[in-house]
Amino acid sequence: MRETLQKIVDNAPGAKAAILMGFDGITVESALAPEVDDDIESMAMEFSFRFLELRAAAESLEMGALSDITIKAEYGTLLVRCLNDEYFVAVLLGDARSFGKGRWLLRSAAAFLASEL
């Protein structure tokens, strides 16, 4: 799993980190770009509880299952792909120029990562 996360980081220009985490906030695996010290674990853990709220809201509004979440902020973009009811994978981008590539890499890796859980 770590190799898959590292490929996401290596192939998405400007990617700082990728993480596979449970919605309970427990990290399964993570990968960082060289010389990056962003705390992807704390960031993902903090957001994981908000993702549960978003998932519940989508279901209560009869929108169906939540598959992707994007958080764009001043100093980075967090792309999230829900793998199942228990886990998600996320990549932190330093700039949004590689937004499309990051989403594609997450979507491409999702089935493999889910099968490894």
Beta strands, then each sheet from edge to edge (+ up, - down):
strand 1: 15-22
strand 2: 27-32
strand 3: 68-73
strand 4: 76-82
strand 5: 87-93
sheet 1: 2+ 1- 5+ 4- 3+
end
